[in-house]
């Protein structure tokens, strides 16, 4: 067993235990002494241990009786005899001798002719002390019922809760109880530290009547104690050693841990957006609300792009379901261990499923159960992490909303356990516009100013979070910039554009492409092989057919080619502006990546984004990645072109 540093764990210096908790450890230690006294040599540490579990008045009585039984020791050892006659055997002021004298006396008595009588006397005193705690003497003495005897000792409220959360067997609870006593009872810790590995297994047999084979089975890597991280394994001088997880020690020791969700979570009381303001399909939304409202727990998975409103949507879902939302604090734990799965298991076990929903935001690292996931680049996932995550999903007693930006690192067996999932993609410009208008409403700006800012936001290609930050920045601006004057309006628009450009450069590395034509633009100035107005009419007819619900077999693909500077990109802006469609401009820098396979993923993503936002997709400078497959020298050059061709063929836009 590990030598614990009490200051590290904080049990002695930082936490105050209640008398009930102290008595639980004392009872266990007293029973351990009783069960071991017949089998253990009377060493200094064992003598110190069994004396420490007795009340002082019983220690005095025990020493007095023991001195009479082993009177020969007092006669043979002058120092022991003199000290005992002056203390325990004094007729005027009897008292307890020094610990070193008691240790020498009991070692000598155990080694002499009166060993059995001394053991019987010590055992009786321990038994009487246990009877003082309202324990049945017959049960204490009967090996066959010792497990039933131990149940009220071991199964405190927190232990009962722990056993329920992780479905621990009685044998598992015995093991946890021994480790817990080791951590909390100093004399027992000193005793265990002198045992060999074989003696430790013998102790389990004497204490709980569990054979070594059973203990070895329960300590196996695939068993619940280790799989759930309750026991941890580390290398040691003797090969390896088991330690009780520090979180477990704290949970079983700190009063009130049964309300752990109040310590480990923050009740969400932030401003909520109406659930109907999110761009989520109504059928999906109604389904999720019904699942969260039901008494049966559900695991809801929200995933997708950053800043698309997943967290705010989770808050709106909880409100719609009529339950309180508690947000799990991954970096603000009361306990200083790092095992999120352990804490989440305890939170869900202690929660009232009819009243609360748990939100686990930024759950990427917790859900990273696939060996090929992103985090495996930095090393393998913890032992048994997949099975532990799956166990949590299977056994949660309250509904959980999980939020992640990535799904590739999640194993398929974990994905199958989510009750329902919703993907969040980039918001369409119309949604960004509406979100901006709502966020700017409290500032009392002129309608025309709000409309211009909303148009800038819609063209910037940023997310809902960026709009929220914009509102916070506007609130911090000088009040004179919010006035309804031409000068204030001009300066405010410059500030807003600066904020969006800075945010876009930080997030994407570039300033958003201009999607509007200049004020002096004229299509008549173009020199095209096909009349430009006919191209515009063809695109307009395509969108008309789409709006009438006609089944269009394919999208509309147009190649603009020619010399540089002849107006190809500007013409695309003109088409989008004229038809009132958003323009999604992508260049080689948005697609090409130094990592194998990522460029193909980027291609798939831009086509999907264009379809979902119903944008006109402009691939500018497309010759950067449209090279002939016959001239390709690397495999990724061919796969990139193949991805482009298949995506273009399937594109509906």
N, C-alpha and C positions, 0 to 999 in steps of 0.2 A: 504493500500500500504506500501511497505517496505521503511524504512528510509535508503536511500543509503549513503554510505560513499564515498564521491567524491575522496578522496585520494586513496581508495581501487580500484575504477574503473579506476582512472587515467585520467578522463576527464579534470579536472581543471589543474592538475600539470604537466601532461605528454603530452597531445595532444593539438595542436593548431587548432582550427576550422577556416574554411574560413568564410568571411563575408556572403556568400550565405547561409551557414549552420546556422550561428547565426540568420540571418534574417528569416529563416524558423521557428525556434523555437519562435522567437519574434512575427511572424505573428500568429502562433497558439495560443500563450499566449494572444495576443491582442484580437483574436476572442473569446477565452474562457472568458476573462473579459467582453466583450460585451454581450455574451450570458447569463452570470450569474448575471449581475448587477441588473436586475429586480427581481431576485429570491433570492438573497443572502442577509443576514443581513450585515450591514456595521460594521464588526468587525475590530479589529486592523490589522489582517493579510489580510483580503479581501481588505481593503483600501490600504494597502501597495502594494498589488498585482496589483490592477487596475491602481494605479499611476505609478508603475514600467514599465508598458507596453507602456506608452505614452512618446513621446519625451519631453525634458525639456520645450521647448517653449509652447507646448500644456498643460503641467501641470500648467504652470503659468497662461495661459489664463483661464483654467478650474477653478483654485482656485479663481481668481479674479471674474469670473461670479458667482461662487457658493457663494462667500462672499456677493455679492449683493443680491442674491436670499434669502439667509438665514441670512439677516442682524440682525435679532432678536437674533441669537446665539451670535453675536459679542457684542450685548448690554448686554446680560444676563451673559456672561462669560468674565470677565475683562481680564484674562490672554490671552485667545484666541483672543479677540478683539484687545488688545494691540499688540500682536505679528503679526497679519495679517496686521494691519495698518502700521507697521514698515517694513514689507517685501512685500507681494504680492500687497498691496494697496498703497504702497509708491508712491508718485508723482515724486520723484527724482530718486531713485534707486530701482525699484521693483525687488523682488527676491522670490524664493520659500521658504516657511517656513520650520522649522524643521519637521521631520516626525511625532514626537509625537504630535506636535501642530495640524498638518493636521488631524491626526487620531482622536483627541478629537473633532475637528471641525466637521468632516463628521459624526461621531457617533451622535453628538448632532443634526446636521441638519437632519439626517435620522430619528431620534426619534421625531422630531418636526413636526410642521404643514406643513413644506415645503418639506416633504419627496418626494412626487411625482415629484415636480419640480427639486429637486436635482438629483434624479435618471434619469430623462429625460435629464438633462444637462450632466451628466457623460456619459450616453449612446450615446448622440450626439457626444461628443468629441471622444469617442472610434470609432464610426462609421466614423467620418471624418478622423481619423487616418487610418482606414482600407481602405477608399477611396483613401488616399494618396498612398496606395500600389496597386492602379489600380484594386481594387475589386469593383464589381457592387453593389451600395448601395441598389438597389431594391432586389437583390438576398440576400444580408446580412440581410435585414429586413424581408424577406419572409421565414417562417419556412419550407414551402414545398420544397424549392429549396436549403436548407442549405447544404444537402449532396453534391450537385453539386458545391456549393461554396467552400466547404471544400476540394474537390478533388485536385485543384492546390496547396492548402496549404499542404496537407498531402502526396501527391504522388510525393515526390522527386525521383531522379533517384534511390537511394539506396532502398527507400521504395517500389517503383515500382518493382524493382528487387526482393525484399523480397516477395512481394505479388505474383509475378509470380512463384517463386521457390516453395512456399508452397500452392499455389492456395488459397490465403486468400480472404475472402469476404470483401466488403466495411465496414461492421460492424467490422470485425477483424482489419482492418486498423485503424478505429476510436479508438479502444481500444489501439492498439499499439501507436498511436499518443498521446493519453492522458498520457500513461506511459512514453513515450519518453520526453514529455514536463515536466512531473514531475521530471525526472532525471536531465534535463538540465536547468530548470528555477527555481532558488532558491526560489523566492517569491511564485511561484505556489506550490512548494514542501511544504513550511511552511503552506500554506493555506490548502492543501489536508490533511496534518497530523492532523488537528484539526477536520476534518469531522468524523462523525459516519459512520458505514457501510451503513445505510439507506441513509445518505446524499451523499455518494459516488455514489450510484445507481441513486439518483435524479440528480446528476451532469451529468451523462451520458445522462439522458433523456433531460435535458435542453441544453446540448452542442450539441448532435447529434440527438435529437428527436428519441431516441431509447427506447422503453419500457423496464422496468426491466426484463420482461420475456425473451426478445430477448438477453439482456446482459448475463443473467444467462445461456441461451443456448450456447452462444459463449464461455463462460468460463467453459463449461463442460469438464470433464476429457477426453472424447472421441473426442472432437472437435480439430480443427487443431492447435489452439494456444497452448494448453497444450500437445497434442499428439506429436507435433514437438519440444517441449521444448522451445518455444518462451516465454511462461509464465510459471513460476515455482510456486509451492505452498509450503508454509511452515506454521507450526503452529505458532500462535500468541496469545496474550492475549485475543483477541476477537474471538478466534476460529481458524482462518486461514487467511492468506494474500497472495496476488499474487505479484510476482516480475517479472520484465522484465529480461530475461536472459542477463547476462553480455556480452556475445558474441554479442547478438543482439544490445545492447546499443553501443558497440564499432563499430560494422559494420555500423550502421545507423549514427554514429557520426564522425568516422574517414574519412577524405577525401580519395578518390581513392579506397574505398573498392570494387568497381565494378571490379577491377583487382585482386581480392583476391587470385586467383590461383597463381599469381606471388609471393605473400607473404607467402602463406601456403604450397607451393610446391617447390621442387627443380628440375630444368630442368636436366634431365639425360644426361650427356655428357661423361660418363665413357666409357672405351674401350669395344667394343662389340665383341662377338664371332659370327662367321658366323652362320646363322640360320640352315644351314645344318649340323653343328657340334653337334647338340643335338640329343639324341636318342628318337626322337618323330616320330611317324608314319607320313609319308608324306601326306596321305589323311587328317589326323587331322590338320596337320600344314597348308596345303593349305586352309582348311576350315576356320581356325582362322584368317589367314591373309586376306582372302576375307571379313570376317565379320568386321574386324577392318578397312579395307580400305573403306568400304561402308559409305555413308553419315548417315545412320541410326545408332544410338548408340547401342552398344552391351556390355553385361556384361560377361567377360571371367573369368573363375575360374580355377586357377592353384593350385593344392593341392598335398600333399604327404609328403614324408620323408624330414627332414631337410637336407640342404646341397646338394640337387640334381640338383641345377641349375635353380630353378624356376624364381628367380629374373633376372638372366642373360638372360634367355629365353624370359622374358617379354620385355627386352630392344631390343633383336633381333627381336621380333615380331613387335614392334613399327617401327623399322627401315625398316623392310620388307613392312610394310603398308604405309610407306612414311609420317609418322606423328611424331611430337615432343612428347616425353614422359616426363610427369611431375610426380615426385614421391612425394606422400603426406607425410608431416612430422607430425607424430602423437605426437611427443614430442618437436616440435620446433615451436609451433603456435605463431603468432603475438598476438593473443588474449589469455587471460589467463584462459578462461573457459575450460571445459574438454569435451564438447559435440562434438565428432567427426562427428556424423551424421549431425549436424547443419552445420558445416564447409564444409563437403563434399557436402552437398546440394548446398551451395553457390558457391563452386568451380565449380561444374558441370554446374550451371546456368550461371556463368560468362565466361565459357570456350568457345572457338571456336571449335565446333565438327569436323570441316573439317581440322583442323590443329593440334589438340592435342589429346593425350590419357592420361588418369589418371591412375597411378599405386598406388594401396593401398597394401603395403607389410605388413606382420605380421598382417593380418586382423582378427585373431582368436577372439579377444575380441569384435570387432565391429560386427562380424557376429554371435556371440553367442546368438542365438535367441531361442534355444530349452530349455524348462524348465529342462530337464534332462542333459543338457550339463555340461562340466567340470566346467565352472565358476559358475554354480549354487551352487556348494559346498560352495562357499564363500558368498552366498546370492542370492536372486532373481535378475533377470535382471531388468534394469530400466523400469518403467511403459511405456507400449506401444512400447518397443524397437523393437519387431518383426514387428509391423505394420510400424514403421518408417523406418526400414531397407528395408522392402518390397516396401514402397513408394519411397525410394531413387532408388532402382533397377528399378522400373516401370517408374519413371519420369526423370531419368538422361538424360541430353541433350548432353553428350559426352560419348564416350566409356570408360569403366573402366576395368582394369585388376586387379582382386582380387587374393591375394596369402595367403594361409593358410596351416598350417601343419596338422590341424585336421578338420574333417567334422562331427563328431558325435554330436558336440554342435550346429550344424546348423539345424534349423527347416526345415521340408520337404517343407513347403510353400515357404521358402526362396530359397531352392535348386532349385525348379522348375522355378525360375525367372532368373537363369543364362542362357545366350544364348548358351554357350558352355563350356565344362569343360575338363581338361586334368589332369590325375593323373600322378605324378612323383614317381617312385619307385627307389630302390637302383640301382645305375649304375652297369652294369656287369663289370667284371674285364677287359674285352677288352676295354671298354669305359674309365675306369680309366687309363689304360695303355696309350691310345692315348692322353688323357687329360694331363697326366704327360709329355709325349714327347713334346707336344705343349708348355707347360708352361716352360720347360727347354731349349727350342730352343734358346732364346736370350743369353744364358750364354756361348755358344761356347764350350760345353763339348764334349769329345770324344763320338762317337756313342755307343761304348761298355759301357761306363759309364752311358749314358742316358738309355740304354736298361736295365741295371741292376737296376737302380733306378726305372724305370717304372715297372719292374717285382716285386720289393718290394712293390710298391704302389698297384699293382693289387692284391697281396696276402694279403694285410693288411685289406681289407674289409672296407676301409674308403670311404668318399664321395668326391665330386669334390671340395668342400670348403677346405678340408684338403690338397688337392693337391695345391690349390692356396696359402695356408699358407706356404706350403713347399717351393714354388718358392720364396716367400718373405723371408723365412729363408735363402735359398741358396744365395739370393742377399746380405744378410747381413754377410755372412761368409767371412773370409780372402781370398783375391784373390789367395794366393798360393795353397789353397785347390782345386781350379778349374783348376790347371795345369794338363797337360797330362802326369803324371808320376804315377808309380805304388804306390809310397808312398802316394801321394796326393789322388789318387783314393780310396785307402783303407780307409784313414781317412774320406774322404767325404762320403763313403758308410756307415761307422759307424755312422757318424753324422745324415745322412738321416734316417737310421733305428731307431736311438734314437728319432728323431723327430716324426716319425710315431708311434713308441711304446708309447711315451708320449701322443700323441694325441688320440690314441686308448684307452689308460687307462683312460684318462679324459672323453671321450665320452661314451665308453661302459663299463668301469670299469675293463677291462681285456686287456692283450696284445694279439694280434691276434694269433690264433693257427697256428702252422707250417703246411704248406700244401705240402711240398716237402719231399721226403725220403732222408735219408743220402746217402753219396756218396758210401758207402760200402754195400748198401742194395742189397740183393739177394733173389728173390722169391723162389729159390730152398731150402732155409733154413726153409721154412714153413712146418709145419706138419698138413695138412688139411684133412678133410674127403672127400673132393672133390678136384680134381686136380686144383691148383690155376690157371694154364694156361687156363684151360677150362672155369673157371669163367671169366677170362679176355676176352676170345674169345666170350663168350655169350654176354657180355656187348658191345663189339665192334660190333657184328652183330646187336644188338638193335639200336645203333646209326647210323649204315649204313642204316638200313631200314628207320629210321626217316629222314635221309638226302635225301633218294630217294623219300620221300613224301608219303610213305605207311601209311595207316590208322591203326595206332596201337591202339588196344582197351584198353590197359592198360599200365602202366609203368612197370619198372623192379625193383622188391624189393628183396633184398638179406639180409639174417640174418647171421651175423658173431658172433659166440658165442664160449665160451670156457674159460679156465683159464686166469687170469690176466697176462699180460706180454708176451702173446704168439704171438703178432704181428698183432692183428686185426686192430687197428687204422692205423698202418704203411702200412698194405696191402691196405687199402682204399686210402691212399696217393699215393701208387704205381700205383693203377688203374687209378686214375685221371691224374697223371703225364704221364703215358704211353699213355693214350688216348688223351692227350692234352686238358683235360676238367678242368674247375675250380672246386675246392672242397669246399663245404660249410659245415663247421663243427659246429654242435650245441650240447650243453650239457644241463644238467638239469638247470644250473644257467641261461641259456639263455631263458628258457621256464617258469619255475615255478615262481609264483608270490604270495605274501600274499593277494592280492586283488581278490575277487571272480569274475570269468569271464575273468580276464586278461590272465591267463595261456592258456585258449582256444584260445584267440585272438593271442597270441604269436605263438601257433601251426599253426594256419591258415597263419600267416605272413611268417613263415620260409618255408612252402611248396610253397607259392606263390613266395617268393624270389628265391627259387631254380628253379622253372619253368621259371621265367622271365630271370634269368641269365644263364639258361641252365647249371646249375651246378649239379655235383653229390652231393647229400645230405647225409651226414654222421651224424646219431644220435648216438653220443658216450655215453657209459654208459646208454643205453636206459632202462635198468631194473629199473632206478630211477623213471620212470613214467609209466612203463608198468605193473602195478599190476593187479591182477585178479579183475574183477568187482564183482564177488561173495563175495569176502572178503572186499569189500569197506564198510566203516562205515560212510562216509560223501558223500553227493550228488556230491560235486565238484570232488571227486575222480572218480566217474563213468563218469561224463560229460567230464573230461579230456581224459580218455581212449577212450570214444566214438568219441571225436573230432579227436584223432590220427587215429583211424581206418577208419573213413570216409575220412579224408584227404589222407591217404595212398592209399585208394581204387581209389580215383579220380586223384591221382598224375600222371602226364605224364612226367616221367623222370626216 
